[in-house]
Amino acid sequence: MVESFESYRSYLFAIAYRMLGSAMDAQDMVQETYLRYSVTPKDSITSLKAFLTTIITRLCMDQLHLARRKRDVYLGPWLPEPLITPEALEAVSLEERVDMEESISLAFLVLLEQLQPSPISGRDAVARFALGTRRFLPEGARVELAAVNGQLALVFRAGDRAYLVLAIEVGAQQIQTVRVMVNPEKLARV
């Protein structure tokens, strides 16, 4: 198989999206990576995947530095926009699984942004919180299980619009982290 930029497009998008948290910004970074790749002499590239990964990672790091300045005025913790990833629910090949595991997780994005969360801990506290939030659900709301940003999440919908995404990280058979995303701008693509 001949390697080409197109064979790595989805891989590059996944890296950029997980670093930037925005599908539109990720697409822009993939295009910028293509532009830089297209002007590079092909005989100077020894590993196309490594070359493209380096370019997109550096572009995303630059973008993160710019975005951090803009987000300084945003109230509340920054989380990436949710992106439905149905392939995470399907059985994937070993090669695809390695590609997914090489990319950056949602948890690492939060770590990069150095958020200071106010966690709710303890079984009783979490149960009271979950039961207490039911009163905020709109009439006719439905909940569906989906893969969001590569991990299982609950998507709450009213009509055809998602209004809440609840991502739960589980480790050692216990809930480790609960993330709730309600920003309408970020939920527009879900």
C-alpha positions as CSV (number, residue, x, y, z in Angstrom):
1,M,0.0,0.0,0.0
2,V,1.3,3.4,-0.9
3,E,1.2,5.9,1.9
4,S,-0.6,9.2,1.3
5,F,-1.8,12.1,3.2
6,E,-5.4,10.9,2.8
7,S,-4.6,7.6,4.5
8,Y,-3.8,9.6,7.7
9,R,-6.5,12.3,7.5
10,S,-8.8,10.7,10.1
11,Y,-5.8,9.9,12.3
12,L,-4.7,13.5,12.1
13,F,-8.2,14.8,12.8
14,A,-8.4,12.6,15.9
15,I,-5.2,14.0,17.3
16,A,-6.1,17.6,16.6
17,Y,-9.6,17.2,17.9
18,R,-8.4,15.6,21.1
19,M,-5.9,18.3,21.6
20,L,-8.1,21.3,20.7
21,G,-11.5,20.0,21.6
22,S,-13.2,21.7,18.6
23,A,-14.1,19.9,15.4
24,M,-13.8,23.1,13.3
25,D,-10.3,23.9,14.7
26,A,-9.2,20.3,14.2
27,Q,-10.3,20.5,10.5
28,D,-8.3,23.7,10.2
29,M,-5.2,22.1,11.6
30,V,-5.5,19.1,9.3
31,Q,-5.7,21.5,6.3
32,E,-2.7,23.4,7.5
33,T,-0.8,20.2,8.0
34,Y,-1.7,19.3,4.4
35,L,-0.4,22.6,3.1
36,R,2.9,22.1,4.9
37,Y,3.1,18.5,3.7
38,S,2.4,19.5,0.1
39,V,5.4,21.9,0.0
40,T,7.8,19.5,1.6
41,P,10.0,17.4,-0.8
42,K,8.8,13.9,-0.6
43,D,12.2,12.4,-0.6
44,S,13.1,14.2,2.6
45,I,10.3,12.4,4.5
46,T,11.5,9.1,6.0
47,S,8.2,8.3,7.9
48,L,5.1,9.9,6.7
49,K,3.1,9.1,9.8
50,A,5.7,10.5,12.1
51,F,6.2,13.6,9.9
52,L,2.5,14.4,9.8
53,T,2.0,13.7,13.5
54,T,4.9,16.1,14.3
55,I,3.4,18.9,12.2
56,I,-0.1,18.6,13.5
57,T,1.0,18.3,17.1
58,R,3.1,21.5,16.8
59,L,0.3,23.3,15.1
60,C,-2.1,22.3,17.8
61,M,0.2,23.3,20.6
62,D,0.5,26.8,19.0
63,Q,-3.3,26.9,18.7
64,L,-3.7,25.9,22.3
65,H,-1.4,28.8,23.4
66,L,-3.5,31.3,21.5
67,A,-6.8,29.7,22.6
68,R,-5.8,29.8,26.3
69,R,-5.4,33.5,26.1
70,K,-9.0,33.8,24.7
71,R,-10.4,31.4,27.3
72,D,-9.1,33.4,30.2
73,V,-12.4,35.4,30.1
74,Y,-14.6,32.3,29.9
75,L,-16.3,31.5,33.2
76,G,-16.3,27.9,34.3
77,P,-14.1,25.0,33.3
78,W,-13.2,24.5,29.7
79,L,-14.1,21.2,28.2
80,P,-13.9,20.2,24.5
81,E,-17.1,20.1,22.4
82,P,-18.6,16.6,22.4
83,L,-18.2,14.7,19.2
84,I,-20.1,11.5,18.6
85,T,-17.6,8.7,17.8
86,P,-19.7,5.6,16.9
87,E,-16.6,3.6,16.0
88,A,-15.8,3.4,19.7
89,L,-18.9,1.3,20.2
90,E,-18.0,-1.2,17.4
91,A,-15.4,-3.8,17.4
92,V,-12.3,-2.3,15.9
93,S,-9.2,-4.0,14.5
94,L,-6.0,-4.1,16.5
95,E,-4.4,-1.5,14.3
96,E,-7.3,0.9,14.8
97,R,-7.3,0.3,18.6
98,V,-3.6,1.1,18.7
99,D,-4.2,4.3,16.8
100,M,-7.0,5.3,19.2
101,E,-4.9,4.5,22.2
102,E,-2.0,6.6,20.9
103,S,-4.2,9.6,20.6
104,I,-4.9,11.9,23.6
105,S,-7.9,11.2,25.8
106,L,-10.5,13.7,27.1
107,A,-8.9,13.3,30.6
108,F,-5.5,14.4,29.2
109,L,-7.2,17.5,27.7
110,V,-8.5,18.4,31.1
111,L,-5.0,17.9,32.5
112,L,-3.5,20.1,29.9
113,E,-5.8,22.9,30.8
114,Q,-5.0,22.4,34.5
115,L,-8.6,22.7,35.6
116,Q,-9.4,22.8,39.3
117,P,-12.6,20.7,39.5
118,S,-14.9,20.5,42.5
119,P,-15.5,16.8,42.6
120,I,-18.5,15.1,44.3
121,S,-17.1,12.0,46.0
122,G,-18.6,9.1,47.9
123,R,-21.4,6.8,46.8
124,D,-24.1,8.5,48.8
125,A,-23.2,12.0,47.6
126,V,-23.1,10.9,43.9
127,A,-26.4,9.1,44.3
128,R,-28.1,12.2,45.9
129,F,-26.6,14.4,43.1
130,A,-27.9,12.1,40.3
131,L,-31.4,11.8,41.8
132,G,-31.6,15.5,42.5
133,T,-30.8,16.4,38.9
134,R,-33.9,14.6,37.5
135,R,-36.1,17.6,38.3
136,F,-34.2,19.6,35.7
137,L,-35.0,17.3,32.8
138,P,-37.4,18.9,30.3
139,E,-40.7,17.1,29.6
140,G,-40.3,14.4,26.9
141,A,-36.5,14.2,27.4
142,R,-34.9,11.0,26.3
143,V,-31.4,9.5,27.1
144,E,-29.3,7.5,24.7
145,L,-26.0,5.8,25.2
146,A,-23.3,6.9,22.7
147,A,-19.6,7.1,22.2
148,V,-18.5,10.7,22.7
149,N,-14.9,11.7,22.3
150,G,-14.0,8.0,22.2
151,Q,-15.7,7.0,25.5
152,L,-19.1,6.0,26.6
153,A,-21.5,8.8,27.6
154,L,-25.2,9.5,28.1
155,V,-26.6,12.0,25.7
156,F,-29.8,13.8,26.9
157,R,-32.1,15.0,24.1
158,A,-35.2,17.1,23.9
159,G,-36.7,16.7,20.5
160,D,-33.8,16.4,18.0
161,R,-31.5,18.6,20.1
162,A,-28.9,17.4,22.6
163,Y,-28.9,19.6,25.6
164,L,-26.6,17.6,28.0
165,V,-23.8,15.1,27.6
166,L,-22.8,13.1,30.7
167,A,-19.4,11.4,30.3
168,I,-18.4,8.9,33.0
169,E,-14.9,7.5,33.5
170,V,-14.8,4.2,35.2
171,G,-11.6,2.6,36.7
172,A,-11.1,-0.3,39.1
173,Q,-14.9,-1.0,38.8
174,Q,-15.7,2.4,40.3
175,I,-16.7,5.8,38.9
176,Q,-13.6,7.9,38.8
177,T,-14.9,11.1,37.1
178,V,-18.2,12.5,35.9
179,R,-18.2,15.3,33.3
180,V,-21.3,17.2,32.4
181,M,-21.3,19.3,29.3
182,V,-24.3,21.7,28.7
183,N,-22.8,24.5,26.6
184,P,-25.3,24.8,23.6
185,E,-22.5,25.9,21.2
186,K,-20.5,22.8,22.0
187,L,-23.5,20.5,21.8
188,A,-24.5,21.8,18.3
189,R,-22.8,18.9,16.5
190,V,-24.0,16.1,18.8
